[in-house]
Amino acid sequence: METVPRRGLMLVLSSPSGAGKTTIARRLLDEDAGIAPSISHTTRQKRRGEVDGKDYHFVDKDVFSQMRDHGAFLEWAVVFDNYYGTTRAPVDKALGAGRDVLFDVDWQGAGALRDTAGEDVVSVFILPPSAEALAERLRTRAQDSEEVVSQRMRGASNEIQHWDEYDYVVVNFDVDQSVAAVRAILAAERLKRGRLTGLEAFVQGLLSSL
């Protein structure tokens, strides 16, 4: 399909842990070939089923600190005593080639990306339908202890308080509906005039042939 050349965008998804952003992100990546994941570096331990270099780049704190001190990260944050960071070079390359990049980050990471990338960022906050549903989702993941579930529930309040810093908010009553909503956001943002780097040349060519 022919399109007008454009600059890629950074689609940022945030939510309290267990609200569904990772499920929504995976669905988007499966259904839309035009967007690729940003693979963060982290110092946390791998969970069951995660693959180094696919889900995260798992590194120790010394390596992470060296990368941070050399300016390798667009953003970095500390979440539950673990470090997370987004490397700059692959994102810049993707955006310049007209590719979109998906970020699954917390409110700190989203704020840092807004500060460093400005209009390239489109941010979406995912809310759970209720506190009870959030707790149940955390328990049924069966990967965290009850102590960790309690800790994440305490952290959810702080995370949710930042909902109004985002461009869009989606309440995840139903995963299919939420995925459709985020896809609609993505489709509209891709058509913004400011992202269509080839639009002026296209219009001039169109006018010259009239």
N, CA, C and O of each residue as an XYZ file, in Angstrom:
840
protein
N       0.840     -1.189      0.000
C       0.000      0.000      0.000
C       0.882      1.247      0.000
O       1.779      1.379      0.832
N       0.623      2.161     -0.936
C       1.386      3.394     -1.008
C       0.931      4.359      0.088
O      -0.262      4.504      0.352
N       1.905      5.012      0.718
C       1.603      5.981      1.770
C       2.522      7.190      1.617
O       3.553      7.123      0.947
N       2.134      8.286      2.245
C       2.992      9.459      2.307
C       4.060      9.210      3.373
O       3.727      8.799      4.484
N       5.332      9.450      3.061
C       6.383      9.219      4.064
C       6.115      9.996      5.351
O       5.658     11.139      5.319
N       6.409      9.356      6.483
C       6.176     10.002      7.771
C       7.271      9.628      8.755
O       8.030      8.681      8.547
N       7.330     10.399      9.834
C       8.214     10.059     10.943
C       7.465      9.120     11.877
O       6.263      9.279     12.093
N       8.172      8.149     12.428
C       7.553      7.234     13.358
C       7.186      7.925     14.658
O       7.608      9.054     14.910
N       6.407      7.252     15.477
C       6.005      7.793     16.774
C       6.343      6.801     17.882
O       6.592      5.620     17.640
N       6.341      7.317     19.091
C       6.612      6.502     20.273
C       5.304      6.333     21.032
O       4.830      7.273     21.670
N       4.720      5.142     20.968
C       3.464      4.861     21.659
C       3.786      4.347     23.054
O       4.342      3.260     23.214
N       3.433      5.131     24.053
C       3.748      4.813     25.449
C       2.501      4.297     26.152
O       1.489      4.995     26.212
N       2.564      3.086     26.681
C       1.481      2.516     27.480
C       1.933      2.408     28.929
O       3.014      1.896     29.218
N       1.091      2.897     29.837
C       1.376      2.778     31.268
C       0.122      2.322     31.996
O      -1.000      2.530     31.533
N       0.337      1.697     33.145
C      -0.782      1.293     34.001
C      -0.193      0.766     35.296
O       0.995      0.451     35.351
N      -1.016      0.664     36.351
C      -0.541     -0.086     37.511
C      -0.345     -1.548     37.119
O      -1.032     -2.053     36.231
N       0.580     -2.219     37.774
C       0.854     -3.612     37.461
C      -0.420     -4.446     37.584
O      -1.112     -4.386     38.600
N      -0.728     -5.232     36.532
C      -1.901     -6.087     36.547
C      -3.119     -5.505     35.863
O      -4.140     -6.182     35.748
N      -3.037     -4.248     35.399
C      -4.203     -3.615     34.774
C      -4.371     -3.989     33.304
O      -5.409     -3.708     32.706
N      -3.346     -4.625     32.718
C      -3.527     -5.149     31.371
C      -2.677     -4.546     30.281
O      -2.848     -4.894     29.112
N      -1.756     -3.644     30.624
C      -1.001     -2.991     29.562
C      -0.107     -3.959     28.795
O       0.069     -3.806     27.586
N       0.458     -4.950     29.476
C       1.334     -5.891     28.776
C       0.536     -6.768     27.812
O       0.999     -7.052     26.707
N      -0.655     -7.196     28.220
C      -1.524     -7.974     27.326
C      -1.919     -7.146     26.114
O      -1.885     -7.640     24.986
N      -2.292     -5.899     26.335
C      -2.669     -5.019     25.233
C      -1.470     -4.781     24.315
O      -1.613     -4.803     23.093
N      -0.309     -4.559     24.889
C       0.893     -4.334     24.089
C       1.205     -5.538     23.203
O       1.530     -5.378     22.027
N       1.107     -6.733     23.764
C       1.400     -7.936     22.973
C       0.415     -8.111     21.829
O       0.797     -8.521     20.733
N      -0.861     -7.801     22.083
C      -1.867     -7.883     21.020
C      -1.554     -6.895     19.896
O      -1.656     -7.243     18.719
N      -1.177     -5.679     20.248
C      -0.832     -4.680     19.240
C       0.339     -5.147     18.383
O       0.322     -5.014     17.159
N       1.340     -5.687     19.035
C       2.525     -6.153     18.307
C       2.186     -7.324     17.386
O       2.742     -7.437     16.294
N       1.275     -8.195     17.826
C       0.872     -9.336     17.006
C       0.038     -8.909     15.796
O       0.118     -9.524     14.733
N      -0.762     -7.854     15.965
C      -1.744     -7.481     14.950
C      -1.292     -6.353     14.026
O      -1.916     -6.123     12.990
N      -0.222     -5.648     14.380
C       0.202     -4.483     13.603
C       1.687     -4.591     13.295
O       2.530     -4.434     14.179
N       1.998     -4.862     12.025
C       3.393     -5.028     11.622
C       4.149     -3.704     11.601
O       5.374     -3.694     11.487
N       3.433     -2.592     11.708
C       4.072     -1.283     11.629
C       4.645     -0.778     12.934
O       5.201      0.319     12.984
N       4.517     -1.567     13.996
C       5.035     -1.129     15.292
C       5.918     -2.216     15.898
O       5.612     -3.405     15.812
N       7.004     -1.790     16.504
C       7.961     -2.727     17.094
C       8.149     -2.395     18.570
O       7.971     -1.244     18.968
N       8.506     -3.382     19.386
C       8.670     -3.115     20.817
C       9.994     -2.444     21.131
O      11.012     -2.722     20.498
N       9.968     -1.561     22.113
C      11.208     -1.086     22.702
C      11.599     -2.092     23.772
O      10.833     -2.343     24.702
N      12.768     -2.660     23.647
C      13.216     -3.672     24.606
C      14.103     -2.997     25.645
O      15.238     -2.616     25.359
N      13.574     -2.858     26.838
C      14.279     -2.139     27.901
C      15.381     -2.995     28.515
O      15.356     -4.225     28.452
N      16.336     -2.308     29.104
C      17.311     -2.961     29.978
C      16.764     -2.933     31.399
O      16.158     -1.944     31.812
N      16.972     -3.998     32.138
C      16.512     -4.040     33.524
C      17.458     -4.860     34.385
O      18.159     -5.754     33.911
N      17.451     -4.521     35.663
C      18.266     -5.278     36.619
C      17.444     -6.306     37.383
O      17.994     -7.034     38.209
N      16.126     -6.385     37.127
C      15.319     -7.363     37.866
C      15.557     -8.769     37.334
O      16.076     -8.946     36.231
N      15.175     -9.765     38.122
C      15.333    -11.158     37.732
C      14.298    -11.542     36.670
O      13.188    -11.011     36.647
N      14.675    -12.459     35.807
C      13.735    -12.958     34.796
C      12.587    -13.705     35.460
O      12.790    -14.457     36.413
N      11.375    -13.489     34.946
C      10.228    -14.297     35.347
C      10.148    -15.524     34.459
O      10.772    -15.589     33.400
N       9.369    -16.495     34.912
C       9.210    -17.721     34.159
C       8.698    -17.413     32.753
O       7.701    -16.710     32.589
N       9.386    -17.944     31.741
C       8.967    -17.784     30.363
C       9.574    -16.590     29.651
O       9.468    -16.489     28.429
N      10.206    -15.685     30.381
C      10.814    -14.517     29.732
C      12.137    -14.902     29.074
O      12.842    -15.805     29.525
N      12.451    -14.181     27.985
C      13.657    -14.465     27.204
C      14.519    -13.212     27.150
O      14.040    -12.131     26.809
N      15.785    -13.364     27.487
C      16.719    -12.244     27.424
C      16.867    -11.772     25.981
O      17.093    -12.579     25.079
N      16.740    -10.462     25.766
C      16.847     -9.906     24.431
C      15.525     -9.829     23.696
O      15.436     -9.197     22.644
N      14.496    -10.465     24.237
C      13.159    -10.409     23.635
C      12.198     -9.653     24.546
O      11.532     -8.713     24.113
N      12.129    -10.066     25.804
C      11.268     -9.372     26.763
C      12.003     -8.183     27.378
O      11.457     -7.083     27.461
N      13.212     -8.406     27.797
C      14.097     -7.372     28.336
C      15.529     -7.770     28.032
O      15.817     -8.918     27.696
N      16.424     -6.792     28.158
C      17.852     -7.082     28.250
C      18.161     -7.110     29.747
O      18.127     -6.075     30.412
N      18.459     -8.286     30.266
C      18.690     -8.432     31.699
C      20.178     -8.209     32.000
O      21.040     -8.931     31.499
N      20.459     -7.195     32.827
C      21.843     -6.860     33.160
C      21.946     -6.643     34.669
O      20.934     -6.492     35.354
N      23.172     -6.629     35.175
C      23.346     -6.342     36.593
C      23.450     -4.824     36.796
O      23.524     -4.064     35.831
N      23.455     -4.401     38.047
C      23.415     -2.966     38.344
C      24.684     -2.253     37.899
O      24.629     -1.077     37.538
N      25.828     -2.935     37.915
C      27.074     -2.300     37.470
C      27.011     -1.957     35.983
O      27.378     -0.855     35.577
N      26.543     -2.912     35.173
C      26.423     -2.672     33.727
C      25.410     -1.564     33.461
O      25.651     -0.676     32.643
N      24.275     -1.621     34.156
C      23.243     -0.598     33.967
C      23.801      0.783     34.311
O      23.578      1.746     33.578
N      24.516      0.874     35.413
C      25.057      2.162     35.846
C      26.057      2.721     34.842
O      26.089      3.927     34.599
N      26.870      1.848     34.261
C      27.827      2.292     33.255
C      27.120      2.835     32.018
O      27.516      3.865     31.473
N      26.068      2.138     31.575
C      25.302      2.606     30.418
C      24.643      3.951     30.716
O      24.676      4.859     29.886
N      24.056      4.076     31.880
C      23.407      5.334     32.285
C      24.409      6.481     32.302
O      24.126      7.566     31.793
N      25.578      6.244     32.887
C      26.583      7.299     33.020
C      27.150      7.727     31.670
O      27.665      8.838     31.538
N      27.058      6.849     30.660
C      27.538      7.180     29.309
C      26.429      7.714     28.408
O      26.625      7.867     27.203
N      25.261      7.999     28.992
C      24.184      8.616     28.221
C      23.477      7.695     27.251
O      22.926      8.159     26.253
N      23.480      6.395     27.525
C      22.891      5.441     26.581
C      21.365      5.429     26.621
O      20.733      4.946     25.681
N      20.760      5.952     27.692
C      19.315      5.816     27.874
C      18.546      7.088     27.528
O      18.952      8.194     27.885
N      17.425      6.909     26.826
C      16.460      7.989     26.652
C      15.801      8.307     27.978
O      15.539      9.469     28.290
N      15.536      7.279     28.752
C      14.947      7.414     30.084
C      15.360      6.221     30.910
O      15.666      5.151     30.384
N      15.362      6.424     32.215
C      15.583      5.296     33.127
C      14.868      5.604     34.431
O      14.640      6.765     34.771
N      14.519      4.556     35.154
C      13.765      4.725     36.397
C      14.034      3.550     37.325
O      14.505      2.492     36.907
N      13.720      3.770     38.597
C      13.806      2.711     39.606
C      12.381      2.344     40.002
O      11.610      3.199     40.438
N      12.037      1.062     39.847
C      10.705      0.566     40.160
C      10.851     -0.666     41.053
O      11.454     -1.660     40.648
N      10.299     -0.600     42.266
C      10.414     -1.714     43.214
C      11.858     -2.195     43.366
O      12.138     -3.394     43.341
N      12.763     -1.232     43.524
C      14.191     -1.497     43.762
C      14.914     -2.080     42.555
O      16.057     -2.519     42.684
N      14.286     -2.098     41.396
C      14.940     -2.558     40.179
C      15.054     -1.401     39.188
O      14.212     -0.504     39.168
N      16.112     -1.432     38.362
C      16.359     -0.380     37.389
C      15.821     -0.789     36.011
O      15.953     -1.938     35.589
N      15.213      0.185     35.325
C      14.709     -0.025     33.965
C      15.168      1.151     33.105
O      15.162      2.294     33.563
N      15.565      0.879     31.866
C      15.999      1.964     30.989
C      15.765      1.662     29.526
O      15.803      0.506     29.106
N      15.520      2.720     28.740
C      15.280      2.617     27.293
C      16.480      3.175     26.552
O      16.816      4.348     26.714
N      17.132      2.353     25.741
C      18.305      2.813     25.005
C      17.905      3.710     23.838
O      16.894      3.476     23.176
N      18.706      4.729     23.600
C      18.410      5.794     22.659
C      18.585      5.398     21.184
O      17.710      5.676     20.364
N      19.696      4.759     20.845
C      20.079      4.565     19.442
C      19.046      3.807     18.611
O      18.694      4.282     17.531
N      18.535      2.637     19.060
C      17.580      1.914     18.217
C      16.262      2.651     18.026
O      15.610      2.498     16.994
N      15.863      3.456     19.021
C      14.619      4.221     18.892
C      14.780      5.322     17.844
O      13.917      5.490     16.981
N      15.873      6.064     17.917
C      16.119      7.122     16.930
C      16.149      6.561     15.514
O      15.620      7.176     14.588
N      16.762      5.403     15.345
C      16.856      4.783     14.024
C      15.477      4.403     13.496
O      15.168      4.637     12.327
N      14.644      3.814     14.363
C      13.304      3.395     13.954
C      12.438      4.587     13.568
O      11.775      4.558     12.531
N      12.434      5.633     14.387
C      11.598      6.800     14.110
C      11.990      7.452     12.790
O      11.122      7.852     12.014
N      13.283      7.561     12.531
C      13.748      8.164     11.295
C      13.355      7.380     10.068
O      13.219      7.938      8.979
N      13.169      6.058     10.248
C      12.775      5.195      9.132
C      11.258      5.079      8.998
O      10.766      4.306      8.176
N      10.514      5.844      9.803
C       9.060      5.797      9.725
C       8.432      4.638     10.464
O       7.278      4.290     10.212
N       9.185      4.029     11.383
C       8.664      2.925     12.173
C       8.206      3.428     13.527
O       8.822      4.325     14.103
N       7.127      2.852     14.037
C       6.633      3.201     15.362
C       7.236      2.263     16.399
O       7.534      1.104     16.110
N       7.412      2.784     17.613
C       8.022      2.018     18.689
C       7.075      2.027     19.893
O       6.580      3.078     20.300
N       6.834      0.850     20.449
C       5.919      0.687     21.575
C       6.692      0.587     22.886
O       7.649     -0.178     22.999
N       6.262      1.371     23.873
C       6.905      1.391     25.178
C       5.922      0.948     26.247
O       4.812      1.473     26.331
N       6.323     -0.010     27.059
C       5.557     -0.485     28.205
C       6.306     -0.002     29.441
O       7.178     -0.703     29.954
N       5.963      1.210     29.927
C       6.721      1.838     31.005
C       5.783      2.398     32.075
O       4.576      2.505     31.859
N       6.350      2.751     33.227
C       5.545      3.353     34.285
C       5.484      4.864     34.078
O       6.014      5.382     33.095
N       4.829      5.576     35.020
C       4.639      7.024     34.854
C       5.955      7.781     34.864
O       6.083      8.817     34.211
N       6.935      7.270     35.604
C       8.242      7.934     35.608
C       8.890      7.861     34.230
O       9.407      8.854     33.718
N       8.852      6.666     33.640
C       9.425      6.491     32.309
C       8.692      7.311     31.265
O       9.311      7.895     30.375
N       7.358      7.355     31.378
C       6.564      8.138     30.427
C       6.925      9.616     30.523
O       7.067     10.288     29.502
N       7.076     10.124     31.745
C       7.439     11.523     31.916
C       8.811     11.834     31.351
O       9.013     12.877     30.729
N       9.750     10.934     31.567
C      11.097     11.144     31.044
C      11.104     11.124     29.520
O      11.812     11.912     28.892
N      10.320     10.228     28.921
C      10.241     10.181     27.462
C       9.619     11.459     26.904
O      10.069     11.972     25.879
N       8.588     11.974     27.572
C       7.997     13.238     27.133
C       9.023     14.365     27.185
O       9.072     15.217     26.298
N       9.842     14.357     28.238
C      10.833     15.412     28.403
C      11.916     15.350     27.321
O      12.405     16.385     26.870
N      12.287     14.140     26.909
C      13.391     13.993     25.957
C      12.940     13.884     24.500
O      13.695     14.230     23.592
N      11.715     13.406     24.272
C      11.280     13.151     22.890
C      10.125     14.030     22.427
O       9.812     14.059     21.236
N       9.485     14.750     23.352
C       8.474     15.735     22.985
C       7.346     15.201     22.127
O       6.632     14.282     22.527
N       7.185     15.784     20.939
C       6.044     15.480     20.087
C       6.104     14.095     19.458
O       5.128     13.658     18.847
N       7.231     13.392     19.594
C       7.297     12.011     19.108
C       6.476     11.068     19.983
O       6.147      9.960     19.562
N       6.143     11.505     21.204
C       5.490     10.637     22.191
C       3.972     10.759     22.117
O       3.430     11.863     22.078
N       3.286      9.602     22.097
C       1.837      9.510     22.252
C       1.613      8.605     23.456
O       1.981      7.430     23.425
N       1.008      9.146     24.527
C       0.925      8.387     25.770
C      -0.509      7.960     26.076
O      -1.455      8.728     25.902
N      -0.647      6.710     26.537
C      -1.952      6.130     26.871
C      -1.851      5.487     28.248
O      -0.959      4.677     28.498
N      -2.775      5.854     29.146
C      -2.810      5.239     30.469
C      -3.944      4.227     30.512
O      -5.075      4.528     30.130
N      -3.630      3.012     30.986
C      -4.610      1.935     31.086
C      -5.056      1.812     32.539
O      -4.240      1.577     33.430
N      -6.363      1.972     32.772
C      -6.925      1.838     34.113
C      -7.629      0.490     34.268
O      -8.235      0.004     33.313
N      -7.562     -0.123     35.456
C      -8.356     -1.330     35.708
C      -9.815     -0.947     35.938
O     -10.090      0.198     36.295
N     -10.758     -1.870     35.744
C     -12.170     -1.546     35.960
C     -12.521     -1.353     37.438
O     -13.500     -0.677     37.752
N     -11.729     -1.940     38.352
C     -11.959     -1.790     39.784
C     -10.722     -2.259     40.539
O      -9.866     -2.951     39.988
N     -10.644     -1.869     41.816
C      -9.537     -2.324     42.656
C      -9.595     -3.838     42.858
O      -8.564     -4.509     42.902
N     -10.810     -4.364     42.981
C     -10.970     -5.815     43.172
C     -10.467     -6.593     41.961
O      -9.798     -7.617     42.098
N     -10.799     -6.093     40.775
C     -10.347     -6.753     39.552
C      -8.834     -6.711     39.434
O      -8.216     -7.671     38.973
N      -8.235     -5.598     39.851
C      -6.782     -5.473     39.793
C      -6.114     -6.501     40.702
O      -5.162     -7.166     40.293
N      -6.609     -6.634     41.939
C      -6.032     -7.598     42.877
C      -6.178     -9.021     42.355
O      -5.257     -9.829     42.475
N      -7.329     -9.324     41.778
C      -7.564    -10.673     41.255
C      -6.628    -10.992     40.097
O      -6.109    -12.104     40.007
N      -6.411    -10.031     39.220
C      -5.503    -10.251     38.092
C      -4.083    -10.510     38.567
O      -3.379    -11.353     38.010
N      -3.662     -9.780     39.602
C      -2.319     -9.997     40.132
C      -2.180    -11.397     40.721
O      -1.143    -12.040     40.557
N      -3.208    -11.863     41.399
C      -3.145    -13.195     42.004
C      -3.175    -14.301     40.955
O      -2.466    -15.299     41.088
N      -3.987    -14.134     39.918
C      -4.124    -15.196     38.921
C      -2.933    -15.263     37.970
O      -2.785    -16.237     37.232
N      -2.086    -14.237     37.983
C      -0.854    -14.341     37.196
C       0.031    -15.468     37.711
O       0.806    -16.053     36.954
N      -0.088    -15.774     39.015
C       0.607    -16.905     39.643
C       2.125    -16.828     39.503
O       2.809    -17.851     39.529
N       2.645    -15.618     39.356
C       4.091    -15.464     39.267
C       4.644    -14.651     40.432
O       5.855    -14.623     40.647
N       3.772    -13.994     41.181
C       4.214    -13.179     42.299
C       3.632    -13.728     43.608
O       2.527    -14.271     43.624
N       4.385    -13.581     44.699
C       3.917    -14.020     46.001
C       2.832    -13.072     46.510
O       2.650    -11.978     45.976
N       2.111    -13.509     47.552
C       1.067    -12.651     48.127
C       1.673    -11.354     48.675
O       1.040    -10.299     48.638
N       2.882    -11.445     49.172
C       3.560    -10.240     49.662
C       3.811     -9.252     48.522
O       3.626     -8.044     48.674
N       4.236     -9.791     47.382
C       4.480     -8.926     46.221
C       3.168     -8.352     45.698
O       3.122     -7.190     45.296
N       2.099     -9.151     45.698
C       0.783     -8.660     45.276
C       0.362     -7.484     46.150
O      -0.115     -6.470     45.641
N       0.536     -7.616     47.453
C       0.178     -6.537     48.376
C       1.014     -5.286     48.115
O       0.512     -4.163     48.166
N       2.300     -5.504     47.834
C       3.178     -4.377     47.543
C       2.735     -3.663     46.264
O       2.721     -2.433     46.203
N       2.376     -4.440     45.253
C       1.947     -3.840     43.985
C       0.604     -3.127     44.125
O       0.372     -2.115     43.464
N      -0.268     -3.636     44.966
C      -1.542     -2.949     45.200
C      -1.310     -1.606     45.893
O      -1.990     -0.624     45.598
N      -0.346     -1.569     46.817
C      -0.023     -0.295     47.468
C       0.563      0.688     46.458
O       0.298      1.889     46.520
N       1.360      0.166     45.531
C       1.954      1.029     44.509
C       0.957      1.493     43.467
O       1.187      2.507     42.809
N      -0.151      0.772     43.299
C      -1.137      1.116     42.267
C      -1.733      2.495     42.500
O      -1.982      3.230     41.544
N      -1.964      2.854     43.749
C      -2.548      4.155     44.056
C      -1.656      5.283     43.561
O      -2.137      6.246     42.964
N      -0.358      5.163     43.810
C       0.583      6.190     43.356
C       0.620      6.269     41.833
O       0.661      7.358     41.260
N       0.604      5.107     41.184
C       0.640      5.075     39.718
C      -0.611      5.734     39.128
O      -0.516      6.558     38.218
N      -1.769      5.370     39.649
C      -3.032      5.862     39.092
C      -3.166      7.372     39.258
O      -3.826      8.022     38.447
N      -2.560      7.933     40.282
C      -2.651      9.377     40.496
C      -2.047     10.191     39.351
O      -2.267     11.400     39.269
N      -1.291      9.540     38.471
C      -0.657     10.243     37.357
C      -1.441     10.093     36.045
O      -0.925     10.420     34.977
N      -2.668      9.606     36.119
C      -3.456      9.358     34.906
C      -3.652     10.608     34.060
O      -3.711     10.522     32.833
N      -3.753     11.773     34.704
C      -4.072     12.990     33.955
C      -2.856     13.615     33.269
O      -2.969     14.687     32.675
N      -1.698     12.957     33.345
C      -0.516     13.418     32.626
C      -0.451     12.823     31.216
O       0.453     13.148     30.448
N      -1.403     11.955     30.878
C      -1.356     11.211     29.616
C      -2.276     11.832     28.562
O      -3.243     12.520     28.887
N      -1.952     11.572     27.303
C      -2.772     12.077     26.193
C      -4.132     11.398     26.145
O      -5.142     12.034     25.843
N      -4.154     10.100     26.443
C      -5.378      9.304     26.359
C      -5.469      8.399     27.579
O      -4.453      8.030     28.168
N      -6.711      8.040     27.960
C      -6.944      7.092     29.045
C      -7.942      6.042     28.565
O      -8.993      6.383     28.023
N      -7.612      4.761     28.763
C      -8.489      3.646     28.392
C      -8.764      2.827     29.648
O      -7.829      2.376     30.311
N     -10.047      2.631     29.983
C     -10.418      1.769     31.104
C     -10.586      0.353     30.559
O     -11.404      0.111     29.672
N      -9.805     -0.575     31.097
C      -9.743     -1.925     30.544
C     -10.857     -2.827     31.098
O     -10.598     -3.772     31.844
N     -12.107     -2.510     30.714
C     -13.224     -3.383     31.064
C     -13.137     -4.697     30.292
O     -13.465     -5.761     30.818
N     -12.691     -4.609     29.038
C     -12.639     -5.769     28.143
C     -11.393     -5.629     27.276
O     -11.165     -4.576     26.680
N     -10.590     -6.679     27.203
C      -9.314     -6.587     26.495
C      -9.520     -6.285     25.015
O      -8.815     -5.442     24.460
N     -10.468     -6.952     24.366
C     -10.692     -6.706     22.936
C     -11.062     -5.249     22.672
O     -10.559     -4.634     21.731
N     -11.943     -4.702     23.508
C     -12.341     -3.306     23.340
C     -11.173     -2.365     23.605
O     -11.022     -1.348     22.928
N     -10.357     -2.703     24.582
C      -9.208     -1.860     24.902
C      -8.178     -1.876     23.779
O      -7.618     -0.836     23.434
N      -7.930     -3.040     23.215
C      -7.008     -3.125     22.079
C      -7.538     -2.306     20.901
O      -6.779     -1.589     20.249
N      -8.827     -2.413     20.633
C      -9.428     -1.642     19.538
C      -9.290     -0.144     19.793
O      -9.027      0.618     18.863
N      -9.465      0.285     21.041
C      -9.333      1.701     21.372
C      -7.906      2.195     21.134
O      -7.706      3.267     20.561
N      -6.926      1.424     21.566
C      -5.531      1.837     21.384
C      -5.165      1.827     19.904
O      -4.408      2.685     19.448
N      -5.692      0.871     19.153
C      -5.435      0.852     17.715
C      -6.039      2.079     17.033
O      -5.446      2.616     16.098
N      -7.199      2.523     17.483
C      -7.814      3.729     16.921
C      -6.958      4.962     17.221
O      -6.783      5.829     16.366
N      -6.427      5.027     18.448
C      -5.527      6.117     18.814
C      -4.307      6.119     17.906
O      -3.904      7.164     17.396
N      -3.724      4.947     17.708
C      -2.530      4.821     16.884
C      -2.809      5.240     15.443
O      -2.004      5.946     14.835
N      -3.948      4.807     14.895
C      -4.300      5.152     13.518
C      -4.435      6.660     13.343
O      -3.947      7.219     12.361
N      -5.096      7.321     14.294
C      -5.281      8.768     14.203
C      -3.951      9.513     14.336
O      -3.692     10.462     13.597
N      -3.114      9.081     15.276
C      -1.846      9.768     15.491
C      -0.903      9.619     14.301
O      -0.109     10.517     14.020
N      -0.987      8.505     13.610
C      -0.152      8.320     12.418
C      -0.510      9.290     11.303
O       0.319      9.583     10.441
N      -1.733      9.785     11.315
C      -2.198     10.689     10.266
C      -2.022     12.162     10.609
O      -2.389     13.023      9.809
N      -1.473     12.471     11.772
C      -1.261     13.868     12.127
C      -0.330     14.537     11.124
O       0.699     13.989     10.728
N      -0.732     15.747     10.728
C       0.000     16.445      9.674
C       1.480     16.599     10.014
O       2.338     16.452      9.144
N       1.778     16.898     11.289
C       3.154     17.139     11.676
C       4.057     15.924     11.551
O       5.278     16.072     11.498
N       3.480     14.710     11.503
C       4.298     13.503     11.371
C       4.540     13.135      9.904
O       5.441     12.354      9.596
N       3.733     13.699      9.004
C       3.822     13.322      7.586
C       4.911     14.137      6.912
O       4.646     15.176      6.307
N       6.134     13.652      7.025
C       7.290     14.384      6.523
C       7.267     14.547      5.008
O       7.894     15.464      4.478
N       6.556     13.676      4.307
C       6.498     13.759      2.855
C       5.268     14.476      2.334
O       5.045     14.523      1.125
N       4.458     15.040      3.241
C       3.180     15.611      2.814
C       3.350     16.870      1.969
O       2.657     17.034      0.965
N       4.254     17.754      2.356
C       4.435     19.000      1.598
C       4.851     18.711      0.164
O       4.324     19.311     -0.772
N       5.802     17.786     -0.010
C       6.238     17.433     -1.363
C       5.109     16.785     -2.148
O       4.966     17.015     -3.349
N       4.299     15.962     -1.457
C       3.165     15.322     -2.142
C       2.171     16.363     -2.620
O       1.688     16.297     -3.750
N       1.864     17.331     -1.753
C       0.876     18.355     -2.115
C       1.416     19.224     -3.259
O       0.675     19.560     -4.183
N       2.692     19.584     -3.200
C       3.275     20.387     -4.277
C       3.227     19.646     -5.602
O       2.939     20.234     -6.644
N       3.513     18.342     -5.554
C       3.435     17.551     -6.779
C       2.013     17.455     -7.299
O       1.775     17.482     -8.506
N       1.064     17.341     -6.364
C      -0.346     17.279     -6.752
C      -0.790     18.580     -7.401
O      -1.472     18.574     -8.426
N      -0.394     19.707     -6.791
C      -0.782     21.003     -7.342
C      -0.155     21.265     -8.703
O      -0.779     21.863     -9.579
N       1.076     20.817     -8.872
C       1.762     21.075    -10.144
C       1.158     20.306    -11.291
O       1.351     20.663    -12.453
N       0.425     19.250    -10.976
C      -0.158     18.444    -12.050
C      -1.615     18.812    -12.325
O      -2.252     18.220    -13.197
N      -2.140     19.776    -11.591
C      -3.537     20.181    -11.803
C      -3.637     21.229    -12.928
O      -4.734     21.687    -13.248
